[in-house]
Amino acid sequence: MREYEIMVIVRADLQEDDLASHVETIRGWVTAREGTVTEVNHWGRRRLAYPIAKQQDGYYILFKANLPASAPIELERNLRITEGVLRYLVVRCDEE
């Protein structure tokens, strides 16, 4: 298992229950790939550097997860096709 950070920017105009649904969906994708979510950090609503899909603001969520090496490819595919996700980034953490 490798440690990853998954940053997701979700549309800011979503309702609170829709936002919670997105978080649980992403958590489910990680656990479906035999991974574990170690931390979920809500950064809150922030202004975007430039408009994305006519949105000026986005809701930032940072996940820290342990995943097998092949899991990020499938996770990125799921994030790419999910409506409501503006941007995402999956990064492997350096081993110290």
C-alpha positions in Angstrom: 0.0 0.0 0.0 1.2 3.5 -0.8 0.1 6.7 0.7 -1.7 9.2 -1.5 -3.2 12.7 -1.2 -6.4 13.3 -3.2 -7.5 16.9 -3.6 -11.0 17.4 -5.0 -12.7 20.7 -5.9 -16.4 20.4 -5.9 -19.0 23.0 -7.2 -19.7 25.5 -4.5 -23.4 25.8 -5.4 -24.1 22.2 -4.2 -26.3 21.7 -1.1 -24.7 20.4 2.1 -26.2 16.9 1.7 -24.9 16.7 -1.9 -21.5 17.7 -0.7 -21.6 14.9 2.0 -22.7 12.5 -0.7 -19.7 13.3 -2.9 -17.4 12.8 0.1 -19.0 9.4 0.9 -18.8 8.4 -2.8 -15.1 9.1 -3.0 -14.5 7.3 0.3 -16.5 4.3 -1.2 -14.3 4.3 -4.3 -11.2 4.1 -2.2 -12.5 1.3 0.0 -13.8 -0.6 -3.1 -10.2 -0.7 -4.4 -9.1 -2.2 -1.0 -7.7 1.1 0.2 -8.3 3.0 3.4 -9.1 6.7 3.9 -6.9 7.9 6.8 -8.0 11.5 6.9 -10.6 13.9 5.3 -9.8 17.6 5.6 -12.5 20.1 4.5 -10.8 23.3 3.5 -14.1 25.0 2.8 -15.3 27.3 0.1 -12.6 29.3 -1.7 -12.3 31.5 -4.7 -10.9 29.8 -7.8 -7.9 31.3 -9.6 -9.9 31.4 -12.8 -13.5 30.4 -13.7 -14.2 26.7 -14.2 -17.5 25.7 -15.8 -18.8 29.3 -15.0 -18.0 28.8 -11.3 -16.1 31.4 -9.4 -15.8 29.5 -6.1 -15.2 25.8 -5.2 -15.4 23.7 -2.2 -12.0 22.1 -1.5 -11.7 18.6 0.1 -8.3 16.9 0.8 -8.3 13.1 1.4 -5.3 11.2 2.6 -5.5 7.5 1.7 -3.5 4.3 1.5 -4.1 2.6 -1.9 -2.6 -0.2 -3.9 -0.5 0.9 -6.8 -3.1 0.3 -9.5 -6.0 2.0 -7.7 -5.3 5.7 -8.6 -5.9 5.1 -12.3 -9.5 3.9 -11.6 -10.0 6.6 -9.0 -9.0 9.3 -11.5 -11.4 7.9 -14.1 -14.3 8.0 -11.6 -13.5 11.6 -10.6 -13.2 12.7 -14.2 -16.8 11.5 -15.1 -18.4 12.7 -11.8 -20.7 15.6 -12.3 -20.1 18.3 -9.7 -16.3 17.7 -9.5 -14.5 20.7 -11.0 -10.9 19.6 -10.6 -9.0 16.8 -8.8 -5.4 15.8 -8.3 -4.1 12.5 -7.0 -0.5 12.6 -5.7 1.6 9.9 -4.1 3.3 11.1 -0.9 7.0 10.8 -0.6 8.4 8.1 1.6 10.7 9.5 4.3 
